[in-house]
Amino acid sequence: MRYSQMLIPTTKETPAEAEVVSHQLLLRAGFIRKLTSGLYTYLPIGLMAMQKVENIVRQEMNRAGAQELLMPMVQPADLWQESGRWKNYGPELLRFKDRHDRDYCLGPTHEEVITDIARRELHSYRQLPINLYQIQTKFRDEIRPRFGLMRGREFVMKDAYSFDVSDEAAGESYKKMHEAYTRIFKRCGLEFRPVEADSGTIGGSFSHEFMVLADTGEDTLVICRECDYAANVEKAKVVLPKKGEQADQELLECIKVATPGMKKVDRVAEFLGVTPEEVIKTMIYLADGEPVAVLVRGDREVQSVKLKNLLNVTEVELADDDTVWKLTKLPVGYIGPVGIPIKLVADQEVMQMVNAVAGAGEKGHHLTGVNPDRDFTPVITSDLRQITVEDSCPLCNGSLELTEGIEVGHIFKLGTNYSEAMDATFQDKEGCQQPLVMGCYGIGVSRVVAAAIEQNHDPNGIIFPLPLAPFQVIVLNLGLKNEETTAAAEKMYLDLQAAGLDVLYDDRDERPGSKFKDADLLGIPYRVTVGKTWEKEGRVELCLRRSGETSTIDYDQASAEVAAMIQAELRSTENIG
């Protein structure tokens, strides 16, 4: 393509609305333009980058035996009512009525639609296994869309769905998709980790997120320094240490002590001459509107997703001060587990505590000598707290580190959640009807572009991994007023195109400095400059965007050498796995 004929509206200024690097650079480089909150137009060069991701995804999905289809974005409410998600999905589901007053939604995902297809078309075990996928626009009405393509309301996604005869067979399909996703993100040139994850509103018994490691990631990951264990902090398992010497301590009498004006754990601990580790913290949550008291050690934090899953509810939220007062007639800070009239659940660690301090259930007072089982008994005990770097790996007992990540893919083992709810069955070898066993596999195609930029940039702009670059090479003509230089630049452009490369030819009547800055901003991996070096020596300048390495090449050999370098680099990525 000729730069002069393309719409690439680059800007020097960083837009005030853009908080993260990918959003800033996508706007500055003319890849996207905002329509309204969370909605973006993909300009030509932005669409080209996204199509590079799509091509890799298609190749690897097809390689794994999946078949592409395309489902409607508009979905009827009755399918969501069958699955039970019409009420449970939440306000992110954009609902509306048609002219006949029938309820519909814009698809944030397609489990219901694909299950409807399956129950109509898949009737026998002979048709299984099968994996169907699409690449399509989704819509989720995020309450606070932010970070450009990282968390918009409308986005492009690849979603796939597998159907199997048994849980064991579904495990094999899941494994295939795990391997395919690993190849996809390696081919995209991303540094990533697959991590154990919560299944969220999609449901299912088991899932992995594929996380691009980046400081601007919205998710916190737990990674073992000594083995392959990795998990989202929401899912990371806390290993309960063996009972220490305190387990043999004599149980003291439970005594009420005045602690006037002391609501915070640190202040209470200091006043009573104990450590925060010896305090039981009682927190009131609302689980689908119903109150529940949650116990954790004083230096710990409740992991709300673990709590939600334990209680098998749709939503949990920490009760505000007014709600706590209405429920307990106490200000926050003095509530304790002894005699509390609210459903009580405890983190497993609390049950190992001996002679602890806790709220007394009376304003201005706490209890000392509080012991689990003797003084209070939770309805449920489980792993409910946020993991920390002081904890050990649940697999190898090694040390952990916390890092940030951007979710670009998520695979789920759904089981029969949807097929049973929607009566999607097949006839097995014995002639009996069985529910289809499902898996679900998503990739945020547009998010991959943003994540790649978060991981690959410098002060001058984007540094695209070669497989994702909208153009592999840019040819700069710095001698527009010289007919011979222009002819040489034109020939270089055409020769590189003839070699099968994606080439942008900068034929604009702009100052050299502007052309260099735009080439860096766009992140094109290879830059060939035809200018004074060609006029004086018959050589062109080759610059590698990632390393900044610059060299000169004989003009007659340049197109062949550049093509060979690019093709070799692409082959190395395509042969992964």
C-alpha positions as CSV (number, residue, x, y, z in Angstrom):
1,M,0.0,0.0,0.0
2,R,1.0,3.6,-0.6
3,Y,1.0,5.7,2.5
4,S,-0.3,8.7,0.6
5,Q,-3.4,6.7,-0.3
6,M,-4.1,5.3,3.1
7,L,-6.0,6.7,6.1
8,I,-3.4,6.7,8.8
9,P,-4.1,9.8,10.9
10,T,-1.1,9.8,13.3
11,T,-0.8,12.4,16.0
12,K,2.0,13.7,18.2
13,E,0.0,14.4,21.3
14,T,-1.0,11.7,23.7
15,P,-4.8,11.8,24.1
16,A,-5.9,12.9,27.6
17,E,-8.5,10.1,27.8
18,A,-6.0,7.3,27.3
19,E,-4.6,5.8,30.6
20,V,-2.6,2.9,29.4
21,V,0.1,2.6,26.8
22,S,-1.8,0.5,24.3
23,H,-4.7,2.9,24.3
24,Q,-2.4,5.9,23.8
25,L,-0.5,4.3,21.0
26,L,-3.5,2.9,19.2
27,L,-5.0,6.4,19.1
28,R,-1.7,8.2,18.2
29,A,-0.8,5.7,15.4
30,G,-4.3,6.0,13.8
31,F,-5.4,2.4,14.5
32,I,-8.6,3.2,16.2
33,R,-11.0,6.1,16.8
34,K,-13.5,6.4,19.6
35,L,-17.2,6.6,18.7
36,T,-18.5,6.8,22.3
37,S,-17.7,5.2,25.6
38,G,-16.3,1.7,25.1
39,L,-17.0,1.7,21.3
40,Y,-14.3,2.1,18.7
41,T,-13.9,2.2,15.0
42,Y,-11.0,0.1,13.6
43,L,-9.3,2.3,11.0
44,P,-7.7,0.4,8.1
45,I,-4.3,-0.2,9.7
46,G,-5.9,-1.2,13.0
47,L,-8.2,-3.7,11.1
48,M,-5.1,-5.1,9.3
49,A,-3.4,-5.8,12.7
50,M,-6.5,-7.5,14.0
51,Q,-6.9,-9.6,10.9
52,K,-3.3,-10.9,11.5
53,V,-4.5,-12.2,14.8
54,E,-7.6,-13.7,13.2
55,N,-5.5,-15.5,10.6
56,I,-3.3,-17.2,13.2
57,V,-6.3,-18.2,15.3
58,R,-8.1,-19.7,12.3
59,Q,-5.0,-21.6,11.2
60,E,-4.5,-23.2,14.7
61,M,-8.2,-23.8,15.3
62,N,-8.5,-25.6,11.9
63,R,-5.3,-27.5,12.7
64,A,-6.9,-28.7,15.9
65,G,-9.9,-30.0,13.9
66,A,-12.4,-27.3,14.8
67,Q,-14.9,-26.0,12.2
68,E,-15.8,-22.4,11.6
69,L,-19.4,-21.1,11.6
70,L,-21.1,-17.7,12.3
71,M,-23.9,-17.2,14.7
72,P,-26.2,-14.2,15.1
73,M,-25.1,-11.4,17.5
74,V,-28.8,-10.8,18.4
75,Q,-30.1,-13.6,20.6
76,P,-33.7,-14.3,21.8
77,A,-34.4,-14.2,25.5
78,D,-36.1,-17.6,25.6
79,L,-32.8,-19.4,25.1
80,W,-31.2,-17.5,28.0
81,Q,-34.3,-18.2,30.1
82,E,-33.9,-21.9,29.4
83,S,-30.3,-21.9,30.6
84,G,-31.2,-19.7,33.7
85,R,-28.8,-16.9,32.7
86,W,-31.4,-14.3,31.7
87,K,-31.8,-13.2,35.3
88,N,-28.4,-14.3,36.6
89,Y,-26.0,-12.8,34.0
90,G,-26.2,-9.3,35.4
91,P,-26.4,-5.7,33.9
92,E,-23.6,-6.5,31.4
93,L,-26.2,-8.3,29.3
94,L,-27.8,-5.6,27.1
95,R,-31.5,-6.5,26.8
96,F,-34.0,-4.9,24.5
97,K,-37.4,-5.6,22.8
98,D,-38.2,-5.8,19.2
99,R,-41.3,-4.2,17.5
100,H,-43.4,-7.2,18.6
101,D,-42.4,-6.7,22.2
102,R,-40.3,-9.8,22.3
103,D,-37.2,-9.8,24.5
104,Y,-33.7,-10.1,23.0
105,C,-30.1,-9.4,24.0
106,L,-26.9,-8.6,22.3
107,G,-24.6,-11.6,22.6
108,P,-21.8,-11.3,25.1
109,T,-21.1,-15.0,24.5
110,H,-22.9,-17.8,22.6
111,E,-23.3,-20.9,24.9
112,E,-27.1,-20.8,24.5
113,V,-27.1,-20.4,20.8
114,I,-24.6,-23.1,20.1
115,T,-26.4,-25.5,22.5
116,D,-29.6,-24.9,20.6
117,I,-27.8,-25.7,17.3
118,A,-26.4,-28.9,18.9
119,R,-29.7,-30.2,20.2
120,R,-31.2,-29.7,16.7
121,E,-28.3,-31.2,14.7
122,L,-26.3,-33.6,16.9
123,H,-28.3,-36.8,17.6
124,S,-25.9,-39.7,17.7
125,Y,-22.5,-40.6,19.3
126,R,-21.3,-41.1,15.7
127,Q,-21.4,-37.3,15.2
128,L,-19.1,-36.7,18.1
129,P,-16.7,-35.3,19.0
130,I,-17.2,-32.0,17.3
131,N,-15.8,-28.5,17.9
132,L,-17.4,-25.4,16.3
133,Y,-16.0,-21.9,16.4
134,Q,-16.6,-18.4,15.2
135,I,-14.9,-15.0,15.1
136,Q,-17.5,-12.4,15.8
137,T,-18.4,-9.1,17.5
138,K,-19.6,-9.3,21.1
139,F,-21.2,-6.8,23.4
140,R,-21.0,-6.5,27.1
141,D,-22.4,-3.4,28.8
142,E,-19.4,-2.7,31.1
143,I,-20.2,-0.2,33.8
144,R,-16.8,1.5,33.4
145,P,-15.3,0.7,30.0
146,R,-11.7,1.8,30.0
147,F,-8.2,1.2,28.6
148,G,-9.4,1.3,24.9
149,L,-9.5,-2.2,23.4
150,M,-8.5,-3.8,26.8
151,R,-12.0,-3.3,28.2
152,G,-14.4,-2.0,25.7
153,R,-18.2,-2.7,25.5
154,E,-18.0,-4.0,22.0
155,F,-15.1,-6.3,21.0
156,V,-14.1,-9.0,18.6
157,M,-13.8,-12.5,20.0
158,K,-13.2,-16.1,18.9
159,D,-15.4,-18.5,20.7
160,A,-15.4,-22.2,20.2
161,Y,-17.6,-25.0,21.7
162,S,-16.8,-28.7,21.9
163,F,-19.3,-31.5,22.2
164,D,-18.4,-35.0,23.5
165,V,-19.9,-38.3,24.6
166,S,-18.3,-38.3,28.1
167,D,-16.4,-36.3,30.6
168,E,-13.2,-38.2,29.7
169,A,-13.6,-37.4,26.0
170,A,-14.3,-33.8,26.9
171,G,-11.0,-33.7,28.8
172,E,-9.3,-34.7,25.6
173,S,-11.0,-31.8,23.7
174,Y,-10.0,-29.5,26.5
175,K,-6.4,-30.7,26.2
176,K,-6.4,-30.1,22.4
177,M,-7.6,-26.5,22.9
178,H,-5.0,-25.9,25.6
179,E,-2.3,-27.0,23.1
180,A,-3.9,-24.9,20.3
181,Y,-4.0,-21.8,22.5
182,T,-0.4,-22.3,23.5
183,R,0.6,-22.4,19.8
184,I,-1.6,-19.4,19.0
185,F,0.0,-17.1,21.6
186,K,3.5,-18.3,20.9
187,R,2.9,-17.6,17.2
188,C,1.7,-14.1,18.2
189,G,5.0,-13.5,19.8
190,L,3.6,-12.9,23.3
191,E,5.1,-13.7,26.7
192,F,2.2,-15.4,28.4
193,R,1.2,-18.0,31.0
194,P,-1.8,-20.3,31.2
195,V,-3.2,-20.1,34.8
196,E,-5.9,-21.9,36.7
197,A,-8.9,-19.6,36.9
198,D,-12.5,-19.0,38.1
199,S,-15.2,-19.9,35.6
200,G,-17.3,-16.8,36.4
201,T,-20.6,-16.3,34.6
202,I,-19.8,-18.9,31.9
203,G,-19.9,-21.7,34.5
204,G,-18.4,-25.1,34.4
205,S,-16.1,-27.1,36.7
206,F,-12.6,-26.2,35.4
207,S,-11.0,-23.4,33.5
208,H,-7.7,-21.9,32.5
209,E,-6.9,-18.3,31.5
210,F,-4.1,-17.4,29.1
211,M,-2.5,-14.3,30.5
212,V,-0.1,-11.9,28.8
213,L,2.4,-10.7,31.4
214,A,2.3,-6.9,31.6
215,D,2.5,-4.3,34.3
216,T,-0.8,-2.8,33.2
217,G,-2.7,-6.0,33.5
218,E,-6.0,-5.9,35.5
219,D,-5.5,-9.4,36.9
220,T,-3.0,-10.5,39.6
221,L,-1.3,-13.9,38.9
222,V,0.3,-16.2,41.4
223,I,3.3,-18.0,39.9
224,C,5.6,-20.5,41.5
225,R,9.3,-19.8,41.2
226,E,10.2,-23.5,41.3
227,C,7.6,-25.3,39.2
228,D,4.9,-24.7,36.6
229,Y,2.1,-23.8,39.0
230,A,0.3,-20.6,38.0
231,A,-3.2,-19.4,38.9
232,N,-5.3,-16.3,39.0
233,V,-5.3,-14.9,42.5
234,E,-9.0,-15.5,42.6
235,K,-8.4,-19.2,42.2
236,A,-5.0,-19.7,43.8
237,K,-5.1,-22.4,46.5
238,V,-3.7,-21.6,50.0
239,V,-1.9,-24.4,51.6
240,L,-2.8,-24.7,55.2
241,P,0.4,-25.1,57.2
242,K,0.7,-27.8,59.8
243,K,-0.4,-26.9,63.3
244,G,2.5,-25.2,65.2
245,E,3.4,-25.2,68.8
246,Q,0.4,-23.0,69.6
247,A,-1.8,-26.0,69.1
248,D,-0.6,-27.5,72.4
249,Q,-1.2,-24.3,74.3
250,E,-3.7,-24.4,77.2
251,L,-7.0,-22.9,76.3
252,L,-7.6,-19.7,78.2
253,E,-10.9,-18.4,79.5
254,C,-12.8,-16.1,77.2
255,I,-12.7,-12.6,78.8
256,K,-14.3,-9.3,77.7
257,V,-11.9,-6.4,77.6
258,A,-12.7,-2.7,77.1
259,T,-11.2,-1.3,73.9
260,P,-12.8,2.2,73.6
261,G,-12.7,3.7,70.1
262,M,-10.6,0.9,68.7
263,K,-12.1,-0.5,65.5
264,K,-9.0,-1.3,63.4
265,V,-7.1,-4.6,63.8
266,D,-3.7,-2.9,64.2
267,R,-4.9,-0.6,67.0
268,V,-6.7,-3.4,68.9
269,A,-3.6,-5.6,68.6
270,E,-1.3,-2.9,69.8
271,F,-3.6,-2.0,72.7
272,L,-3.8,-5.6,73.9
273,G,-0.2,-6.5,73.3
274,V,-0.8,-9.0,70.6
275,T,0.0,-9.2,66.8
276,P,-2.6,-8.9,64.1
277,E,-2.0,-12.6,63.4
278,E,-3.7,-13.3,66.8
279,V,-6.8,-11.4,65.9
280,I,-9.9,-12.8,64.3
281,K,-11.5,-10.4,61.8
282,T,-15.2,-10.6,61.4
283,M,-16.6,-9.1,58.2
284,I,-20.3,-8.9,57.1
285,Y,-21.0,-9.7,53.4
286,L,-24.2,-9.8,51.4
287,A,-24.5,-12.9,49.4
288,D,-27.3,-12.4,46.8
289,G,-28.7,-10.0,49.4
290,E,-28.5,-12.4,52.4
291,P,-26.1,-11.5,55.2
292,V,-23.2,-13.8,56.1
293,A,-20.4,-13.2,58.6
294,V,-16.9,-14.2,57.3
295,L,-13.9,-14.9,59.5
296,V,-10.3,-14.4,58.5
297,R,-7.1,-13.8,60.5
298,G,-6.5,-10.2,61.3
299,D,-3.7,-9.8,58.8
300,R,-5.6,-11.5,55.9
301,E,-8.1,-10.3,53.3
302,V,-11.2,-12.2,52.1
303,Q,-11.0,-13.3,48.5
304,S,-14.6,-12.5,47.4
305,V,-14.6,-14.9,44.4
306,K,-13.7,-17.8,46.6
307,L,-16.5,-16.8,49.0
308,K,-19.0,-16.5,46.1
309,N,-18.1,-20.0,44.8
310,L,-18.3,-21.5,48.3
311,L,-21.7,-20.1,48.9
312,N,-22.8,-20.9,45.3
313,V,-24.3,-17.4,44.8
314,T,-24.2,-15.0,41.9
315,E,-22.9,-12.0,43.8
316,V,-21.2,-11.1,47.1
317,E,-20.4,-7.6,48.3
318,L,-19.0,-6.2,51.6
319,A,-21.8,-4.7,53.6
320,D,-21.5,-0.9,54.2
321,D,-21.5,0.6,57.7
322,D,-25.3,1.4,57.6
323,T,-26.1,-2.2,56.6
324,V,-23.9,-3.6,59.3
325,W,-25.6,-1.4,61.9
326,K,-29.1,-2.5,60.8
327,L,-28.0,-6.2,61.0
328,T,-26.1,-6.1,64.2
329,K,-26.8,-2.8,66.0
330,L,-23.0,-2.4,66.2
331,P,-20.5,-0.2,64.5
332,V,-17.9,-2.0,62.3
333,G,-15.0,-3.1,64.3
334,Y,-16.7,-4.7,67.3
335,I,-18.5,-7.6,65.7
336,G,-17.2,-11.0,66.6
337,P,-18.0,-14.7,66.0
338,V,-19.2,-15.6,69.5
339,G,-22.9,-15.6,69.7
340,I,-23.4,-13.8,66.3
341,P,-26.9,-14.3,65.0
342,I,-25.8,-14.3,61.3
343,K,-24.7,-17.3,59.2
344,L,-21.0,-17.8,60.0
345,V,-18.3,-19.1,57.6
346,A,-14.6,-19.2,58.4
347,D,-11.3,-19.3,56.5
348,Q,-9.5,-22.6,57.3
349,E,-6.7,-20.8,58.9
350,V,-9.0,-19.3,61.6
351,M,-9.8,-22.8,62.8
352,Q,-6.1,-23.3,63.8
353,M,-6.0,-20.2,66.0
354,V,-5.6,-20.6,69.8
355,N,-6.6,-18.0,72.4
356,A,-7.4,-15.4,69.8
357,V,-8.8,-11.8,70.1
358,A,-12.1,-11.0,68.5
359,G,-14.9,-8.5,68.6
360,A,-17.1,-8.9,71.7
361,G,-20.4,-8.1,70.0
362,E,-20.5,-5.0,72.2
363,K,-19.5,-1.4,71.3
364,G,-16.0,-0.6,72.7
365,H,-15.2,-4.1,73.7
366,H,-13.2,-7.2,72.4
367,L,-12.8,-10.7,73.7
368,T,-9.5,-12.4,74.5
369,G,-9.0,-16.2,74.8
370,V,-11.4,-16.9,71.9
371,N,-11.1,-20.5,70.6
372,P,-12.8,-22.1,67.5
373,D,-15.2,-25.0,68.2
374,R,-15.3,-24.2,71.9
375,D,-16.6,-20.6,71.5
376,F,-18.0,-20.6,68.0
377,T,-18.8,-23.1,65.2
378,P,-18.9,-21.9,61.6
379,V,-21.5,-23.4,59.2
380,I,-18.7,-23.8,56.6
381,T,-14.9,-23.8,56.8
382,S,-12.9,-23.4,53.6
383,D,-10.0,-21.6,51.9
384,L,-11.5,-18.1,51.7
385,R,-8.5,-15.7,51.9
386,Q,-6.3,-13.9,49.4
387,I,-3.0,-15.7,48.8
388,T,0.2,-13.9,49.5
389,V,3.9,-14.3,48.6
390,E,4.5,-15.6,52.1
391,D,2.4,-18.7,51.2
392,S,3.9,-21.7,49.6
393,C,3.1,-23.3,46.2
394,P,0.3,-25.9,46.5
395,L,2.1,-28.2,44.1
396,C,5.7,-28.2,45.2
397,N,5.8,-26.1,48.4
398,G,8.1,-23.7,46.6
399,S,8.1,-19.9,46.9
400,L,5.6,-17.8,45.1
401,E,5.6,-14.4,43.3
402,L,2.7,-12.1,42.3
403,T,2.7,-10.5,38.9
404,E,0.2,-8.7,36.7
405,G,-1.4,-10.1,33.6
406,I,-3.9,-9.3,30.8
407,E,-6.4,-12.1,30.0
408,V,-6.4,-12.8,26.3
409,G,-7.9,-16.3,26.3
410,H,-10.0,-18.5,28.5
411,I,-10.9,-22.2,28.2
412,F,-13.7,-23.8,30.2
413,K,-14.7,-27.4,30.9
414,L,-18.5,-26.8,31.0
415,G,-19.7,-30.4,31.5
416,T,-23.5,-30.7,31.1
417,N,-24.5,-27.4,32.6
418,Y,-26.1,-26.1,29.4
419,S,-27.0,-29.4,27.7
420,E,-29.1,-30.6,30.7
421,A,-30.8,-27.2,31.2
422,M,-31.6,-27.0,27.5
423,D,-32.2,-30.7,26.9
424,A,-29.4,-31.2,24.4
425,T,-28.9,-35.0,24.2
426,F,-27.5,-37.7,21.9
427,Q,-28.1,-41.4,21.6
428,D,-25.2,-43.4,22.9
429,K,-24.0,-46.9,21.7
430,E,-26.6,-48.6,23.9
431,G,-29.4,-46.5,22.4
432,C,-29.9,-44.4,25.6
433,Q,-30.2,-40.6,25.6
434,Q,-27.3,-38.8,27.3
435,P,-26.6,-35.1,27.7
436,L,-23.9,-33.7,25.5
437,V,-20.7,-32.9,27.4
438,M,-19.4,-29.4,26.5
439,G,-16.3,-27.3,26.5
440,C,-16.0,-23.5,25.8
441,Y,-13.0,-21.7,24.5
442,G,-12.6,-17.9,24.0
443,I,-9.9,-15.6,22.7
444,G,-10.2,-11.8,22.8
445,V,-9.0,-11.1,19.3
446,S,-9.0,-7.3,19.6
447,R,-7.6,-7.5,23.1
448,V,-4.6,-9.5,21.8
449,V,-3.6,-6.5,19.7
450,A,-3.7,-4.2,22.7
451,A,-1.9,-6.8,24.9
452,A,0.8,-7.1,22.3
453,I,1.4,-3.4,22.4
454,E,1.4,-3.3,26.2
455,Q,4.2,-5.8,26.1
456,N,6.0,-4.4,23.0
457,H,6.7,-0.7,22.9
458,D,9.3,2.0,23.6
459,P,9.1,5.8,24.0
460,N,9.0,6.1,20.2
461,G,5.9,3.9,19.7
462,I,4.7,0.4,19.0
463,I,7.1,-2.5,18.4
464,F,4.9,-5.2,16.8
465,P,5.9,-8.8,16.9
466,L,6.4,-9.7,13.2
467,P,3.3,-12.0,12.9
468,L,1.0,-9.3,14.2
469,A,2.4,-6.3,12.3
470,P,-0.1,-4.8,9.8
471,F,2.9,-4.3,7.5
472,Q,6.1,-6.3,7.7
473,V,8.3,-3.7,6.1
474,I,8.0,0.0,5.3
475,V,10.0,1.6,2.5
476,L,10.8,5.3,3.0
477,N,11.4,7.5,-0.1
478,L,13.6,10.4,1.1
479,G,14.3,11.7,-2.4
480,L,10.9,12.6,-3.9
481,K,12.4,15.4,-5.8
482,N,14.9,13.1,-7.4
483,E,13.4,11.1,-10.2
484,E,16.0,8.4,-10.0
485,T,15.7,8.0,-6.2
486,T,11.9,7.8,-6.6
487,A,12.2,5.2,-9.3
488,A,14.5,3.2,-7.1
489,A,12.2,3.4,-4.1
490,E,9.2,2.4,-6.3
491,K,11.1,-0.6,-7.6
492,M,12.1,-1.6,-4.1
493,Y,8.4,-1.4,-3.0
494,L,7.3,-3.5,-6.0
495,D,10.1,-6.1,-5.6
496,L,9.2,-6.6,-1.9
497,Q,5.6,-7.0,-2.8
498,A,6.4,-9.5,-5.5
499,A,8.3,-11.5,-2.8
500,G,5.0,-11.9,-1.0
501,L,5.6,-9.4,1.8
502,D,3.1,-6.9,3.3
503,V,4.7,-3.5,2.4
504,L,3.9,0.1,3.2
505,Y,5.5,2.5,0.8
506,D,5.9,6.0,2.4
507,D,5.7,8.2,-0.7
508,R,4.4,11.2,1.1
509,D,5.9,14.7,0.6
510,E,7.0,15.0,4.2
511,R,10.2,15.8,6.0
512,P,12.5,12.8,6.6
513,G,12.1,13.3,10.4
514,S,8.4,13.0,10.2
515,K,8.6,9.8,8.1
516,F,11.1,8.2,10.6
517,K,8.9,9.2,13.6
518,D,5.7,7.7,11.9
519,A,7.5,4.5,11.0
520,D,8.6,4.1,14.6
521,L,5.1,5.0,15.9
522,L,3.4,2.4,13.7
523,G,5.8,-0.3,14.9
524,I,6.6,-1.9,11.5
525,P,9.4,-4.4,12.2
526,Y,11.6,-3.7,9.1
527,R,12.4,-0.3,7.6
528,V,14.1,0.2,4.3
529,T,15.2,3.8,3.5
530,V,16.1,4.9,0.0
531,G,17.8,8.3,0.1
532,K,21.2,9.9,0.1
533,T,23.0,6.6,0.7
534,W,21.5,5.2,-2.4
535,E,22.3,8.4,-4.4
536,K,26.0,8.3,-3.3
537,E,26.8,4.7,-2.8
538,G,24.0,2.6,-4.5
539,R,23.1,1.3,-1.0
540,V,19.9,1.4,1.1
541,E,19.6,1.6,4.9
542,L,17.9,-1.3,6.8
543,C,16.7,-0.7,10.3
544,L,15.2,-3.3,12.7
545,R,12.5,-1.7,14.8
546,R,12.9,-3.9,17.9
547,S,16.7,-3.6,18.3
548,G,17.2,-0.3,16.5
549,E,20.1,-2.0,14.7
550,T,20.9,-0.2,11.4
551,S,23.0,-1.4,8.5
552,T,23.4,-0.6,4.8
553,I,22.8,-3.1,2.0
554,D,23.6,-3.1,-1.7
555,Y,20.5,-1.9,-3.5
556,D,20.4,-4.8,-5.9
557,Q,20.5,-7.4,-3.1
558,A,18.3,-5.5,-0.6
559,S,14.8,-6.8,-1.6
560,A,16.0,-10.5,-1.6
561,E,17.9,-10.1,1.7
562,V,15.0,-8.4,3.5
563,A,12.5,-10.9,2.1
564,A,14.7,-13.8,3.2
565,M,15.0,-12.4,6.8
566,I,11.3,-11.9,7.1
567,Q,10.4,-15.2,5.7
568,A,12.9,-17.0,8.0
569,E,11.5,-15.2,11.0
570,L,7.9,-16.1,10.1
571,R,8.8,-19.8,9.5
572,S,10.3,-20.0,12.9
573,T,7.0,-18.8,14.5
574,E,4.8,-20.9,12.2
575,N,6.7,-24.1,13.1
576,I,6.0,-23.7,16.8
577,G,4.6,-26.9,18.4
